[in-house]
């Protein structure tokens, strides 16, 4: 899961962290979270943009 965050009054959402969820037998068995400084830099490896403008209106 890719998490984007924005500062108050800014229109753009910036890469914040990546959350890797490992399911097994109907439960979550592992949760790995990559935060700054590493997390935002990993977005490109998954083809995700570093900045997101939000949903189209």
FENTADA-V807844 format. One line per field, one symbol per residue. burial: b if it has 9 or more other C-alpha atoms within 8 Angstrom, else e. A space follows every 50 residues. Layout:
burial=???
//
This chain:
burial=ebbbebeeeeebbbbbbbbebebeeeebeebebbbeeebbebbbeeeeeb bbeeeee
//
